[in-house]
Structure formats: structure tokens, C-alpha cells
Amino acid sequence: MTTTISSTPVTVLGLGAMGQAIAGAFLEAGHPTTVWNRSHGKGDALVARGAVRADTAADAVRAAELVVVSLVDQSVSRTVLAPIAAELRGRALVDLTSDTPQRAREAAAWARAEGIDYLDGAMMAYAPTVGGPDALVFHSGSKAAYEKYERTLRALGGKTTFLGEDHALAAAYDLAVLDFFWTSMSGLVHAFALAGAEGIKAADLVPYLVGNDSLLGSLMPSLAEEVDGRSYPGDFANLVMDTAGVEHILHAAEHHGLDVGALRGIKAVADRAIAAGHGGDGWTATIEAVRNPG
Ligand SMILES: NC(=O)c1ccc[n+]([C@@H]2O[C@H](COP(=O)([O-])OP(=O)(O)OC[C@H]3O[C@@H](n4cnc5c(N)ncnc54)[C@H](OP(=O)(O)O)[C@@H]3O)[C@@H](O)[C@H]2O)c1
């Protein structure tokens, strides 16, 4: 265990896979850590490493000025936190439970009404990577709480980031990044299925997918510029041509009896953008159809 010069005591509410990783990272950084979980039987390994187990959430909160929450969603956070609002007053509450921007705003309004200093957050890291140099954690809301506890919160990840004082920002960035992640994962699985239907092993496709992935990464800044400027040049590849390419994939997948729901959705959006006059533009013009679902 690394002992820091000043080790802030921390309480962690919720010991699912993520809550345990969070408490473990605080312990690793030398912070006296109190833990609580609804059901018993979780957290033995943390206790063996020095964590103190509290019998109730209220007892856990009383043990530290900084209270970090990791529960399944924000409605569960409300269920756990509302009855102990009085204990939370005068402490910093950091809820790292993932949910929507709207739920983050509701949580912020609740905390404001209760006089609780509230920082929202989102763990952009897979539980086993928490505490590592590449672990990304988004925070937004109380700047005072972030500045006071930044050093402690950095124990959760080297890429801990404060996005601004709007409490909804952490959830908004989280969901946008996850939107990209899950649609990419679905595309990856579908590509494996299409290749597999032609007798190609998933592993044999990987070197070419990796190349594609770096190409997308290198294009991202200019694609974002197109979106922000609402200008979608299609000089090198236009939407009509790109959509014909999507149709080829769709037909090949249909031929093999694969699910084509996602591909049909992609083509429908592109077709609407073309119908709206964007046929000569680039693929980023489909954002106009995404924004106007009709
Ligand atoms: N796991 C990851 O790698 C990962 C990555 C990024 C973000 N996250 C986010 O981190 C948060 C926690 O995820 P997790 O993986 O730790 O989930 P999990 O393993 O399913 O744990 C859920 C936690 O919520 C508690 N809980 C559920 N319903 C409750 C209720 N009605 N009252 C009190 N406690 C309740 C559970 O308590 P019991 O043990 O008593 O059921 C447990 O502590 C989620 O918002 C998730 O989206 C997780």
C-alpha cells in the first residue's frame, strides 16, 4: 500500500464490481476507507486489506467527509441516499453511478435542496482497470468539491477529468462515448458474423479491422469539424456512393440469413439524408437525418 502525506478518509457506498474496484483503488492510495453494501457477503477482500465495514449507510457516511457512491442506477442512489440526507449535509457527495444527464440534473436539484455539496461522475473504465494510469473518470458539478478532493479522486484513474459545473456533463459525455462504443461493438460483431458466413475466422479479419479503426481515429477531428460547422464536403466520397456500399453489405448479410436490422436502420438514415438533398455530401451529412427522424 502506498501511504500519501495526507490521506483523506473516504466512504464508498455500493460494493458491486465497480464499487469494490473504487474502494480498492482508495485503499491502494492509502486512504482510510469505509465501505457499505446493501447485501452482506461482499467486500471481505477489502476488509482484509484494511477497509472498515459499516453496518448501515448512515454509519458509513458519518465515517468520512468524502462519500463516493457506486450503485446500479440513480433511482437506487435516491433510495439509498434520501433517508440519510441529514448525515450527508456538510460532506462532499460524489455519485459515480452511471445514468442519464436528466437524472444527474434531478440528483443535483435534490442535493441542492438538501444542502449537500454534490459532484456527479461517470466511470469510463472497466472495473479491473480502475486506479490505473489510463482509467478515465468524468466529473461535473461542484467545482469546490472537485478542487478540494481532486488529489483523492485521482486515485481512481490517471485520466480523471473535470468537465464543468453543469452536473449533467459527466453523464452526457459518458453516454455519447458509450453510444460510439456500443454501436462500434455491434458493428464489430456483425462484421465477424458476415466474415464467418463466408468461412473467414474472426481472428483472420482482425489485422484489417485494426487498420480501419486507426483510420477512423485519424479522421475524427476533421469529421467533428464538419459536424460543428454543418458543412459536409463529399468531394472524395459522397453519400450516394457510400450508401450503395452499405446496400452491398446488407444484401450479402441477407443472403446468409443474418440479422440486418442495424444495417437497414443505417441505410434508412442515409436514404433520408439523400432525399433531403445531401446525396453529394459526405457521410457526416447523415447527422441531419439523425437530428430529424421525421
Ligand atoms: N462494472 C464495470 O466495469 C463498470 C464500468 C463502467 C461503469 N460502471 C457503472 O458502475 C455502476 C455500478 O456497476 P457495478 O458493475 O458495480 O454493478 P453491480 O455489480 O451490478 O452492483 C450493483 C450495486 O448496486 C447495489 N444495488 C442494486 N439495487 C439496490 C437497491 N435497491 N438498494 C441498494 N443497493 C442496490 C448492489 O447491491 P447488492 O450487492 O446488495 O445487490 C450493488 O452494490 C453502474 O452505474 C455501472 O453502469 C460499471
The ligand as a MOL file (V3000), in Angstrom:
LIG
                    3D

  0  0  0     0  0            999 V3000
M  V30 BEGIN CTAB
M  V30 COUNTS 48 52 0 0 0
M  V30 BEGIN ATOM
M  V30 1 N -18.5150 -2.9280 -13.8130 0
M  V30 2 C -17.9030 -2.0700 -14.6620 0
M  V30 3 O -16.8430 -2.4100 -15.2490 0
M  V30 4 C -18.4530 -0.7000 -14.8990 0
M  V30 5 C -17.8250 0.1430 -15.8470 0
M  V30 6 C -18.2740 1.4580 -16.0110 0
M  V30 7 C -19.3440 1.9230 -15.2690 0
M  V30 8 N -19.9650 1.0810 -14.3690 0 CHG=1
M  V30 9 C -21.0990 1.6320 -13.6110 0
M  V30 10 O -20.8620 1.4860 -12.2110 0
M  V30 11 C -22.1070 1.3290 -11.5200 0
M  V30 12 C -22.0440 0.0690 -10.6640 0
M  V30 13 O -21.8060 -1.0380 -11.5410 0
M  V30 14 P -21.3780 -2.4720 -10.9880 0
M  V30 15 O -20.6730 -3.1570 -12.0960 0
M  V30 16 O -20.7170 -2.3410 -9.6640 0 CHG=-1
M  V30 17 O -22.8260 -3.1310 -10.8010 0
M  V30 18 P -23.1980 -4.4050 -9.9350 0
M  V30 19 O -22.0000 -5.2930 -9.7770 0
M  V30 20 O -24.4300 -4.9780 -10.5280 0
M  V30 21 O -23.5220 -3.7960 -8.4760 0
M  V30 22 C -24.6840 -3.0520 -8.2760 0
M  V30 23 C -24.6430 -2.4020 -6.9120 0
M  V30 24 O -25.9150 -1.7420 -6.7090 0
M  V30 25 C -26.4870 -2.2320 -5.4860 0
M  V30 26 N -27.9360 -2.2090 -5.5420 0
M  V30 27 C -28.7510 -2.6310 -6.5400 0
M  V30 28 N -30.0500 -2.4310 -6.2190 0
M  V30 29 C -30.0550 -1.8610 -4.9690 0
M  V30 30 C -31.0680 -1.3980 -4.0940 0
M  V30 31 N -32.3640 -1.4570 -4.4290 0
M  V30 32 N -30.6910 -0.8720 -2.9080 0
M  V30 33 C -29.3670 -0.7810 -2.5610 0
M  V30 34 N -28.3550 -1.2020 -3.3560 0
M  V30 35 C -28.6940 -1.7270 -4.5430 0
M  V30 36 C -25.9430 -3.6410 -5.3690 0
M  V30 37 O -26.1140 -4.0880 -4.0460 0
M  V30 38 P -26.2490 -5.6790 -3.7580 0
M  V30 39 O -24.8560 -6.2170 -3.7830 0
M  V30 40 O -26.9000 -5.7080 -2.4520 0
M  V30 41 O -27.1120 -6.2650 -4.8660 0
M  V30 42 C -24.5010 -3.3970 -5.7630 0
M  V30 43 O -23.7880 -2.7870 -4.7100 0
M  V30 44 C -23.2010 1.2610 -12.6070 0
M  V30 45 O -23.8070 2.5110 -12.7280 0
M  V30 46 C -22.4070 0.8860 -13.8610 0
M  V30 47 O -23.0460 1.3330 -15.0470 0
M  V30 48 C -19.5410 -0.2060 -14.1700 0
M  V30 END ATOM
M  V30 BEGIN BOND
M  V30 1 1 1 2
M  V30 2 2 2 3
M  V30 3 1 2 4
M  V30 4 1 4 5
M  V30 5 2 4 48
M  V30 6 2 5 6
M  V30 7 1 6 7
M  V30 8 2 7 8
M  V30 9 1 8 9
M  V30 10 1 8 48
M  V30 11 1 9 10
M  V30 12 1 9 46
M  V30 13 1 10 11
M  V30 14 1 11 12
M  V30 15 1 11 44
M  V30 16 1 12 13
M  V30 17 1 13 14
M  V30 18 2 14 15
M  V30 19 1 14 16
M  V30 20 1 14 17
M  V30 21 1 17 18
M  V30 22 2 18 19
M  V30 23 1 18 20
M  V30 24 1 18 21
M  V30 25 1 21 22
M  V30 26 1 22 23
M  V30 27 1 23 24
M  V30 28 1 23 42
M  V30 29 1 24 25
M  V30 30 1 25 26
M  V30 31 1 25 36
M  V30 32 1 26 27
M  V30 33 1 26 35
M  V30 34 2 27 28
M  V30 35 1 28 29
M  V30 36 1 29 30
M  V30 37 2 29 35
M  V30 38 1 30 31
M  V30 39 2 30 32
M  V30 40 1 32 33
M  V30 41 2 33 34
M  V30 42 1 34 35
M  V30 43 1 36 37
M  V30 44 1 36 42
M  V30 45 1 37 38
M  V30 46 2 38 39
M  V30 47 1 38 40
M  V30 48 1 38 41
M  V30 49 1 42 43
M  V30 50 1 44 45
M  V30 51 1 44 46
M  V30 52 1 46 47
M  V30 END BOND
M  V30 END CTAB
M  END
